[in-house]
């Protein structure tokens, strides 16, 4: 199967809360996309598919409150993209795609951090209210 089919199956499993199967399909999709060498292949579609696979896995783990695993799948592509951007001349036509992917990854990480901060604040407020009773 190709990565698109794996993602489709992963999405279906995710929707039905079949976490193990969703993780397996998203992992297979990521593996299939990585064969295309997304960061060096000079293909924006493959690059964003690679990023989406990481983000799908992060969302899967976040929905299960496995925050360190989710964070791994958000941080990993950013680290790779940052290194690649540092080695890519700004006049390289692929530089803009790399920069956009990096920005997308940062935006997703910021949303994750915001959600984590909201969860922590909500938990602290609930615990405070219980202690007051």
C-alpha positions as CSV (number, residue, x, y, z in Angstrom):
1,X,0.0,0.0,0.0
2,X,1.1,3.6,-0.5
3,X,1.3,6.2,2.3
4,X,-2.1,7.8,1.3
5,X,-3.9,4.5,1.8
6,X,-2.2,4.0,5.2
7,X,-3.3,7.5,6.3
8,X,-6.8,6.8,5.2
9,X,-7.0,3.6,7.2
10,X,-5.3,5.3,10.1
11,X,-7.9,8.1,10.0
12,X,-10.7,5.6,10.0
13,X,-9.3,3.7,12.9
14,X,-8.7,7.0,14.8
15,X,-12.3,8.1,14.2
16,X,-13.5,4.7,15.6
17,X,-11.0,5.0,18.6
18,X,-9.1,1.9,17.5
19,X,-5.9,3.4,18.8
20,X,-3.6,0.4,18.2
21,X,-4.7,0.1,14.6
22,X,-4.5,3.8,14.0
23,X,-1.0,3.9,15.4
24,X,0.1,1.0,13.2
25,X,-1.4,2.6,10.0
26,X,0.1,6.0,10.8
27,X,3.4,4.4,11.5
28,X,3.3,2.5,8.2
29,X,2.4,5.7,6.4
30,X,5.3,7.5,8.0
31,X,7.7,4.7,7.1
32,X,6.4,4.7,3.5
33,X,6.9,8.5,3.2
34,X,10.3,8.4,4.7
35,X,11.4,6.1,1.9
36,X,11.0,9.1,-0.3
37,X,13.5,11.1,1.7
38,X,11.1,13.9,2.3
39,X,13.6,16.5,3.5
40,X,16.1,16.0,0.7
41,X,13.8,14.9,-2.1
42,X,12.9,18.4,-3.2
43,X,9.2,17.6,-3.3
44,X,6.8,19.8,-1.3
45,X,4.0,17.3,-1.4
46,X,6.2,14.5,0.1
47,X,7.6,16.9,2.7
48,X,4.1,17.9,3.9
49,X,2.9,14.3,3.8
50,X,5.9,13.4,6.1
51,X,5.0,16.3,8.4
52,X,1.3,15.3,8.4
53,X,2.2,11.7,9.4
54,X,4.2,13.0,12.4
55,X,1.3,15.3,13.4
56,X,-1.3,12.4,13.0
57,X,0.8,10.3,15.4
58,X,1.1,13.3,17.8
59,X,-2.7,13.8,17.7
60,X,-3.3,10.1,18.3
61,X,-1.0,10.1,21.4
62,X,-2.4,13.4,22.7
63,X,-5.9,12.0,22.5
64,X,-4.8,9.2,24.8
65,X,-3.1,11.6,27.2
66,X,0.3,10.2,26.2
67,X,1.9,13.6,26.1
68,X,5.5,12.7,25.9
69,X,4.9,10.5,22.9
70,X,2.9,13.2,21.3
71,X,5.7,15.8,21.9
72,X,8.2,13.4,20.3
73,X,6.3,13.4,17.1
74,X,6.0,17.2,17.2
75,X,9.7,17.9,18.1
76,X,11.3,15.3,15.7
77,X,10.3,16.9,12.4
78,X,11.2,20.4,13.7
79,X,14.7,19.3,14.7
80,X,15.2,17.7,11.2
81,X,13.8,20.7,9.4
82,X,15.9,23.1,11.5
83,X,19.1,21.3,10.6
84,X,18.1,21.1,6.9
85,X,17.2,24.8,6.8
86,X,20.6,25.6,8.2
87,X,22.3,23.7,5.4
88,X,20.0,24.9,2.6
89,X,20.8,28.2,0.8
90,X,17.9,30.7,0.9
91,X,18.0,30.9,-2.9
92,X,17.4,27.2,-3.3
93,X,13.8,26.7,-4.6
94,X,13.1,24.1,-2.0
95,X,14.0,26.5,0.9
96,X,10.5,28.1,0.9
97,X,8.8,24.6,1.2
98,X,11.2,23.8,4.1
99,X,10.4,27.1,5.8
100,X,6.7,26.6,5.4
101,X,6.9,23.1,6.8
102,X,8.9,24.4,9.7
103,X,6.3,27.1,10.3
104,X,3.5,24.6,10.2
105,X,5.3,22.4,12.7
106,X,5.9,25.3,15.0
107,X,2.2,26.3,14.8
108,X,1.2,22.8,15.7
109,X,3.6,22.7,18.6
110,X,2.3,26.0,19.9
111,X,-1.3,24.6,19.8
112,X,-0.2,21.5,21.6
113,X,1.6,23.6,24.3
114,X,-1.5,25.8,24.7
115,X,-3.7,22.7,25.1
116,X,-1.2,21.3,27.7
117,X,-1.2,24.5,29.6
118,X,-5.0,24.7,29.6
119,X,-5.1,21.1,30.9
120,X,-2.7,21.8,33.7
121,X,-4.5,25.0,34.7
122,X,-7.9,23.2,34.6
123,X,-6.5,20.4,36.8
124,X,-5.0,22.8,39.3
125,X,-8.3,24.7,39.5
126,X,-10.2,21.5,40.1
127,X,-7.8,20.4,42.8
128,X,-8.0,23.8,44.5
129,X,-11.8,23.7,44.6
130,X,-11.7,20.2,46.0
131,X,-9.3,21.3,48.7
132,X,-11.5,24.2,49.7
133,X,-14.5,21.9,50.3
